[in-house]
Amino acid sequence: MSVETKSKAASGKRAVHPNTWVYFDGEFGRYHDIKLGLMTHALHYGTGVFEGIRAYWNPKQEQLHLLQAPAHYDRLRRSANIMRLTLPHSTEELVNLTVEVLRRNQFKSDVYIRPLLFTAGEEIGVRLHNIAQSFLIYAIPFGNYVEIEGGLRCMVSTWRRVPDQSLPARAKVTGAYAQSALAKSEANEAGYDEAIVLTVDGHVSEGSAENLFMIKDGAFVTPPVTDDILEGVTRTLLIGLIKDELGLPVIERSIDRTELYACDELLLCGTGAQVAPVIEVDRRLVGNGKVGEFTQELQNIYFGAVRGESAKHKGWTIPVY
């Protein structure tokens, strides 16, 4: 059996990615023309930072709405600084490059955009200094990352969130998502939709790749940024919506595990997850086991805003076409 045949037998047939337009190290090119070496530093050591950005297609308007791109690139810059990487463009330039990638691909569907800054030197050695870097932006059509209508069944993972003292959660570091993958697979293989991860000291942190809000006694409660969460762009948007649109308070404080079992509503949120209701945790119903009233209202407002249908939230998005 050849090496190629063995590889396919071990991993299954690899899907061929569409030959879309991408941006890579200062130039636009086609996906299949971009080549990365087998010894690329970030591939071996997880030394890269990235963002996930969404753009929403509105068929009635024939318009693609790019969501919160400046906020994402500002966070990418902060992540880069933590990891001693240098983002090669200003935020305005990065937004313009992203719009160009979308325009070249002429997407007419919801899209996920992935900017990635990484150590590109082809050499052995665990370090962050004195090594070449690369930057890319690519985009793909993308639907729902998790269930957003019927609700999620979650488990509290046995894997704990990596603490800031070890690997900063507020930076979107590629290597840090190994912990997320462990938690997600554990949950899925146990029959659940998603994982909820605790901090080392046992407080609720977030989902495998989502921030968390709990609703109890007419108030939204969310873990503080000091409980090893990613400082989410969507989390910030929802805090504003909860206060301004729902007229409810938002309390940022540590949450105990058993509070998840006794709350009225629960939701996960993020660029990928969007606004995802949770209806069950560890085989215990959340509320009445159905999508909650406040969560549903929040979803309705959010999706109207991201698709460019709310004049009040026009500043959230940038029209691509």
C-alpha positions, 0 to 999 in steps of 0.5 A: 500500500502506498503512502498516499493510500495509507493516508487516505485509509487512515483519515478518509477522503479529504474534501477539496476546498473551493478555489476561492479568492483569498488574501495572503501576505500582501496579495490576492490569489486563489486558495489552491495556489497558496502553499504552506510548508510541512515545517510551518512553525504554527502547524507544529506549535499552535503559535498563531492568532485568528478571528472568526467574522460573519457576513450575512446575506439578505436576499430581499436587499441583494446585499451582504452585511459584514458584521462588526469587522473593526471590533474583530480586527481590534481584538486580533491586534490585542491577541497578536500583541499578547503572542508577540506577533505583528498585524501588518495592516491598520484596522481600516485596511484590514476591513477593506481587504476583507470587503475585497475578498468578499466582493471577489468571491461574489458570495450570495449566502451567509459567510464566515471569514477567517483572518489568521496571523501565524509564525511561518518560519519552517524550523524546529524550536519552541519560541515566539521571537525571531521567526517569520510571520504570515497573514491571510484572510479567507472566507467560506459560505457558512450556515449555523455552527450549532442549533439555534432554533430547537435548543441545545443539550449541554454537558458540563465538561470534565475538561477545565478551561485553561487559566490566564496564567497558562494560556490567555483566554482573551487571546484567540490563540490557535493552540488554545483550541485543543482544549475546546476540541477535547471538550466538544468531542467529549460532549458530542460522543456522550450524546450532547450537542455542546460542552460547558467548561468550568474554570480551574476553581470550578466556576462556569467559564463558557462553552467550548467556543461560546460565551454564556448568559444565564437568566434568573429572576428577570436579570441576565448573568454572565461570567466576568472577563476574569473567569478565563473567557474570551472577551466576545464581540457578540457578547458585547453586542448582546449586553447592549441589546439586553439593556437597551432593547429588553430593558433588563439588567446584566450582571457580570459575576462568577457563576456556580455549576449548580446555578445552571440547573436552577436558572430560568433560561440559558444561552450560548453566544458567539460569532459562530454560535450566534444566539443559541438557546440551551434547553438542558444541562447534564440531563436537567431541563433548563426552565420548562425545557423549551426556548425561553421568552427572553432568549427568543426575543433576543434572537429576533432582535439580533438576526434583524440587526445582523441582516441589515433590517434594523435602522437602529442597528445600522452601525453594526454592519458594513454593506459589501456590495 
